Amino acid sequence: MITVTVVTVTRIIDIDNLRKIKPPILFYGRRKTGKTFLVKNFYKNAEYFFVKRNRTIFWENKKTTLNYEELTKIIDILLKDKLVIIDEFHRLPEDFLDYLHFKQPSNIILITSTLHLVKSLLTKKSPILGLFLEYRVDLIDERDILANLSKLFSGKELIEKSVFLREPILLQWAELDLVDVLEKLKLTVPALVGEIFIEEERELSERYEGILRAVASGKQTISEITNYLYARKLISRQSPSLVKSYVKNLLSIGLLKRYKEYKREKYYYFVDSPIVDLYFYLDEKYNFSETKLSREYFLEKIPFYVEDFFRNLFAKLTEYRIFVMRKPELEVDAILGKFQQAKVVIEVKWRKGLSRSEVVKIEEKLSKFKGVKKVLIVPDKSEVEYTPAKIEVMDINDILEEILKYYSGH
């Protein structure tokens, strides 16, 4: 019998943020990012209501189910001296917004997984415009996942676990072998993506899935995505403007993210969740949904995910914006800066050992950036043959030290 310890992550970054604000608050974010867990554990003494898809409401504190009319009568009473949380409130009848407009309660929290609804609630015509602070809950912050998992894992394993365990649904399998878990996502990932589209009231069309497949397989610009969809007859004409509208929806839902190229009006698109990206990559390239793959296939894109993990981690530590550079003559993993001025340039080499000649090439490449901090990230800097004078070489221990230093100041 295998005993699995379920890992609980304390989201210090979110907790710090929530301490600075007070209800009424509208929490939003795509499905399975841990919104409910965060809210219920931060506001422990609240009355919690969950709206089911059939529009009945489960009152958790009383372990009973209500209809809409009963809910409004009960919260009328509770709002006098209790904090009320209503989860998936968008499933309630439309006149609930009018109810909120009329009551203007100060001690209520709303939670939704429907990102397009949030945008409509912030329009001029919305009955609750200006009544709520908005708080977006994304995947677990890189700083939080590293700090929490460092109690269980170390070295290269710590980083690679952190990359994937930012997805809260994977935390229950944290101590299992990563590849064993990822291999068993054939049903989980399509269901997760489909569930997101159900909440967004959009059909998971072949075009949306095609875009996810295109980006996961390395087509990162609008023109590349357009060509991919056209080649597979998912669009009838090569129209980047048509594709942009679909990409915009995927960005708003939280399935895609994008980075601007440094000093160019060009964007590169990435699947936000590593497990979603990996599923579509493996299925597109190796027919993963129908085939059992050996271990090495799951490791192919690990360096890609680690690179993006560090890109975002350092952006948050420095509070700089992320840029990328993909010029044929000069490709850089990450440029962090303000406006169009570079402040930090980062290269990530996620493999065992680094020869002198390889370091010299990195040194020559990064020398093109003047007056900026240059960072080379490796798993273990003791395995780097040559330490360049003008580049800071950092490994896992150095990065963990930076994280713990960050926490000590918060």
Secondary structure, DSSP 8 states (H G I E B T S, - for coil): -----------HHHHHHHHT--SSEEEE-STTSSHHHHHHHHSTTSEEEEE-TTS-EEEGGGTEEE-HHHHHHHHHHHTTTS-EEEETGGGS-THHHHHHHHH--SSEEEEES-HHHHHHHTSTT-TTTTTSEEEE--S--HHHHHHHHTTT--HHHHHHHHHHHTSGGGGGGTTS-HHHHHHT-TTHHHHHHHHHHHHTT----HHHHHHHHHHHTT--SHHHHHHHHHHTTSSSS--HHHHHHHHHHHHHHTSEEEEEETTSS-EEEEES-HHHHHHHHHHHHH-GGGS---HHHHHTTHHHHHHHHHHHHHHHHHT-EEEEEEETTEEEEEEEEETTEEEEEEEE--SS-B-HHHHHHHHHHHTTS-SSEEEEE-S-GGGBS---TTSEEE-HHHHHHHHHHHHHT-
